[in-house]
Amino acid sequence: MERINLLLPDVHMAHRVVDRLLAAGVEWSDIHILANPNISLEELPDADLPQKSDLLPALARGTAVGGLAGMVAGLVALSLPPAGVVIAGGALLGTTIGGAGVGAWAAALVGVSVPNSQLNQYEDAINRGELLLLVDTPQEREEEFKSLIASEYSAADFNSTHQNPPERKPE
């Protein structure tokens, strides 16, 4: 998945672009708009916690670090006699999974309170009243959607990033 990032000048332009994207088949849940708190987004798709915070990157880091710490704790437990003989591989697996869970939980608590670091470059523009449009799109349709947006907003200056959003279950 790719994420198209684009600054829009006002709510009116945001409505026009979002309407075009929806008409082209982009799902409502794949469109996110960030704006300063003084701007009413009316019926536009407001960005959720995963877009506004560092929740997902923190969750990934916490899971990795916690899993590693759990694995080390399991290896230490295996090396101490007589527990090493009795608990064997089950303890290693258990401490690794437990550590990953605790690490993910702790990191998520921190990540949810930290603004999304990938969006720092847009902070001044958002404070000035511009709106940040984020569109999650399959890589093969990215250029199509950029062209569609540019046909509606000719001053579009795109920035794309690779994303790994949570997979959706088919309905």
Backbone hydrogen bonds, N-H to C=O, Kabsch-Sander energy under -0.5 kcal/mol:
donor,donor_aa,acceptor,acceptor_aa,energy
2,E,137,T,-3.3
3,R,161,T,-3.1
4,I,2,E,-0.5
4,I,135,V,-3.0
5,N,3,R,-0.5
5,N,159,N,-3.6
6,L,133,L,-2.0
8,L,131,L,-3.4
14,A,10,D,-1.9
15,H,11,V,-2.5
16,R,12,H,-1.9
17,V,13,M,-2.6
18,V,14,A,-2.8
19,D,15,H,-2.6
20,R,16,R,-1.8
21,L,17,V,-2.4
22,L,18,V,-2.7
23,A,19,D,-2.2
24,A,20,R,-1.4
25,G,22,L,-1.4
26,V,21,L,-2.4
30,D,27,E,-1.8
31,I,28,W,-1.6
32,H,134,L,-2.7
33,I,45,P,-1.7
34,L,132,L,-2.5
36,N,126,I,-0.6
39,I,36,N,-2.2
40,S,38,N,-0.5
41,L,39,I,-0.6
44,L,41,L,-1.7
46,D,44,L,-1.0
47,A,33,I,-2.1
51,Q,48,D,-0.9
52,K,48,D,-2.0
53,S,49,L,-2.3
54,D,111,G,-1.4
54,D,114,V,-1.9
58,A,54,D,-2.3
59,L,55,L,-2.5
60,A,56,L,-2.2
61,R,57,P,-2.4
62,G,58,A,-2.9
63,T,59,L,-2.2
64,A,60,A,-2.1
65,V,61,R,-2.7
66,G,62,G,-2.7
67,G,63,T,-2.4
68,L,64,A,-2.2
69,A,65,V,-2.6
70,G,66,G,-2.6
71,M,67,G,-2.3
72,V,68,L,-2.4
73,A,69,A,-2.3
74,G,70,G,-2.2
75,L,71,M,-2.5
76,V,72,V,-2.4
77,A,73,A,-2.2
78,L,74,G,-2.2
79,S,75,L,-1.4
80,L,76,V,-0.7
80,L,77,A,-0.8
84,G,80,L,-2.0
85,V,82,P,-1.0
86,V,82,P,-1.5
87,I,83,A,-2.9
88,A,84,G,-1.0
90,G,87,I,-0.7
91,A,87,I,-1.3
91,A,88,A,-0.7
92,L,88,A,-0.9
93,L,89,G,-2.5
94,G,90,G,-2.6
95,T,91,A,-3.1
96,T,92,L,-2.0
97,I,93,L,-2.6
98,G,94,G,-2.8
99,G,95,T,-2.6
100,A,96,T,-2.3
101,G,97,I,-2.3
102,V,98,G,-2.6
103,G,99,G,-2.8
104,A,100,A,-2.5
105,W,101,G,-2.4
106,A,102,V,-2.7
107,A,103,G,-2.5
108,A,104,A,-2.4
109,L,105,W,-1.8
110,V,106,A,-1.5
111,G,107,A,-3.5
112,V,108,A,-2.1
113,S,110,V,-1.4
114,V,111,G,-1.0
116,N,52,K,-2.1
119,L,116,N,-1.5
120,N,117,S,-1.1
122,Y,119,L,-1.8
123,E,120,N,-1.4
126,I,122,Y,-2.4
127,N,123,E,-2.4
128,R,124,D,-1.6
129,G,125,A,-0.5
129,G,126,I,-1.2
130,E,125,A,-2.4
131,L,8,L,-2.7
132,L,34,L,-2.9
133,L,6,L,-3.5
133,L,131,L,-0.6
134,L,32,H,-3.2
135,V,4,I,-2.3
136,D,30,D,-2.8
137,T,2,E,-3.0
137,T,135,V,-0.5
141,R,138,P,-1.9
142,E,138,P,-0.6
142,E,139,Q,-1.0
145,F,141,R,-2.3
146,K,142,E,-2.3
147,S,143,E,-2.4
148,L,144,E,-2.1
149,I,145,F,-2.5
150,A,146,K,-2.7
151,S,147,S,-1.8
152,E,148,L,-0.8
152,E,149,I,-0.9
153,Y,149,I,-2.9
156,A,153,Y,-1.7
158,F,156,A,-0.5
159,N,5,N,-1.8
161,T,3,R,-2.2
163,Q,1,M,-2.6
